[in-house]
Amino acid sequence: MIQTLLALTTRPTFSFSNLVIHEGNQEAAIVLRQTYGKSKKSYPYLFLHGAEGSGKTHILHAVAESIRGIYSMSPVFVNFSDLSSFEQLEILIQRPDTEMPPAVAIDDIHLVTTDQSGTLWTIINKLTRCGACLITTSRLGPSDIFPTNPHLQSRVLSGLVFGVKGPDDNARMLVLDKISADKQIRISRDVYNFLARRKTRNVKDLARLLDALDAASLEYKRPITIPFIKLLEKDGRV
């Protein structure tokens, strides 16, 4: 009998202390860890760019967490892959300058539309006036972000700019160890290697696949093994 259970997972934590350092992010990680969260001051803007699964979001949260550790008010997070997130920027515009957060972190800023760019410009001006910083990620590089709006492009790129790349095979295993620990999922290295060879090498895709496997494992009350994955493949579940 198949029984559906609710998966109980811990909230993922993203900081410099649990960031897997590898060749693709080493330069950015070293500089950013030394730059942000050392004292109360006006921090430079940050623009991180790289492909999906390159670890930009983890670094974004790590920088924000460093800033939060210094200030009593947490940075505001906005993810433009979530349409409701745009409302957060509109709310911030209405806040008095004295109540502005020390930073605004925008994930996937490349998804900002032409209609939304005016609001983004307004919030950037307000952050500058308040001495707060903007930290952003993008799948587009510096020359491709807001190509028809040079003023907005210039402001977004006015601080530190880093490109990051995804992990190599060894680092990918460490990243997946971290993801599975956050999700409280037990998987052997043999299973990791099987998934990377047979399914995808993209870390975000692998993380989504882990969610599907975890749900199936709870449903069938079976551990996540290679034979179990092959069974799920045969049934079209993964």
N, C-alpha and C positions, 0 to 999 in steps of 0.2 A: 504493500500500500504506500502510495506517495503522499507525503505530508508537507505542506507548505509552512515554513517557519520564518520568523522575522530575524534578519541578520542584525546583530548588535555590534557596532564597531565604535572604536574610539575616534575622537576628532583628530584629523591629521595635524601634525605640528610642522611648521616650516621655519627653520632658523639657520643661521650659519653653522651652528654646532652640529646639526644633523644633515647638512648639505654634503653630498658626495662630490668631492673635488676631483676633477679630471682635466685633461688637456683642453677640452672644449669650453670650460668655464673658469679655469684657474685664475687667469688674469683679472677677470671681473670680480671674482670672489675675494681675492686678496685686497684689491683697491677699495671695494665697497665696504668691506668689513672694517677697514682702517678709516674710512671717511665718515660713515654714518653712525650716530648713536654714542659719540664720545662725550659730547657736552651740548648744552642748550645753545644753539646758534642757527643761523640761516644755512640750511644745507643746499647743495647744488641740485638742480633738476637731474633726473636720470632717465635715459632712454635705453631699454634693453631690446635687442632684436634677434630673432632666430626662428628656426622652423618649429612646428608643433612637436612637442616632446623633447625640446632641448633644455628644459628646466628653468625657463624664464620666470614662471609663476612662483616657483620655490624661492628664487632669488628676490623677486619682488616682495614676497611676504617676509623674507629674512631682513631686508632693508627696513621695511615698515616696523618689524618687531624691534629692531635696534633703536629706531626713533621712539617707539612707544616706551621703551625702557628708560628713556630720559625724561619724557614729558608725561604729565598726568592724564593727558587726553590721547586716545588712540588715533592713528591715521584712519581716514575713511577709504574703504575699498569700493571700487566700481569695476564691474566686468561687463564690457559691451556685448558679450555674447548673450547676456541676459537683458532683455529690452527694458525691464523695470529698473535696471540700475541707473539709467539715464536720469530718472527722477531724483536720484540722490544728489546729482550735480545741481539741479534746479533748486533743491531745498537748500544746498550750501550757499547758493547765491543770495538767498534771503537772510542768511545768518548775519548778525553783527560781526564786524571784523574781530572783536575781542573774543568771540566764541568759535573762531575758525580752528580746525584741527592743525597739528604741526605739519601734516602732509596729506596729500590725496594720492592714492595708488590706483592707477587705471590699468587693468589687464585688457589686452586686445584693443589697444587704442586705434589700430588700423581699421576697426569696424565703425568708427565714427562717420556718420553720413554728412553730406553737405549741409543739410538742414540742422544738424546737431552741432556743427562746427562753431556757430555763433555762441552757443552756450558754453562750449569748451573754452573759447577765447575769453569770455567773460570771467569764468572761474580761474583761468590762468592769471589774468590781470589782478584778480582779488588775492590769489595766493602770493603773487609778487609783492603786492602792497602790504600784506600781513607778515611777510618774511617766512612764509611756509613754502614747502617744496612740492613738486609734482614728480612722481615716479611712475614710469609707464613701461609696458611691454608691447611688442608688435611683431607680427610675422613678416612685416615689410621692413626693408632696410631704410636707412636715413634718406637716400635719394628718392625713394618711392613713397614715403609717407607724406600725405597732403601735397602732391605735386602741383595742384592748381591753386594752392593757398600758401604762397611762400612766407607770409608773415606768421601764420600758425606753425608752419614747418620749422621756421627759425626759432620760435619760442620753445617748442617741444624739444628741439635739439640744442638748446642753449647751455646745457650743463654737460654731464658725463654721458658718453655714448659708448655702449659695449655690444658687440655681437657675441652670442654664445652658441655653441654647437652641442648636439646630443652626445651622450656618453658612448665610449667604445664598449666592446663586449664585456670586459671585466667590470667596468664601472656600472654598466647596465644591470648586472647581477646585484650589485650593492644597492642601486636605486630601487630595484624590485624588492629587495630585502626590507628596505625602509617602508615601501608601500604596503607590503603584505603585513608587516608589523603593525602599521597604522590600522589596517583592516582586520587585524587579529586572524589572519589566514596562515595556515601552515602548509608550505609547499617546498618540496625538495629541489635541489639544484638541477637534478635530472629533468624535472618538470619544467623549470625555467628554461633550460636549454631547448627542450622539446618545443615549447611555445614560441621561442624566438626563432627557431629554425622553420617551424611548420606554419606559424600564423603571422607574426609581425615582429619587427625589431623596434618599432616606435614605442617609446615608453608609455605615452598616454593611451595608445591602443592596447598595450599589454595590461595597463591598469584597469581599463574597462573590461577586458577579458577576464581578469581576476575577479571582478565583481560578478560576472556571469557564472563563473566556475564556483564561486563561493555560494551563490544562490542555489545552484544545482546540487552542490554538496550537501547543503542543509535540507534541500527538498528530498533527496534520495538517501540521506543519512550515510553517505559514503565519503571517504577521504579523497582528496584531489590527487589522483595518480594518472599516469599516462594511459593505462587501460580504460579508466573512467572517462578521460577526455576523448579517447577514440570512440567510446560508446556514445557520448554526447554529440560528436561529429556525425555519427551514423544516423542519429535522430534529428540532425539539423539544429541542435541547440547551441552550438558554438561554431 
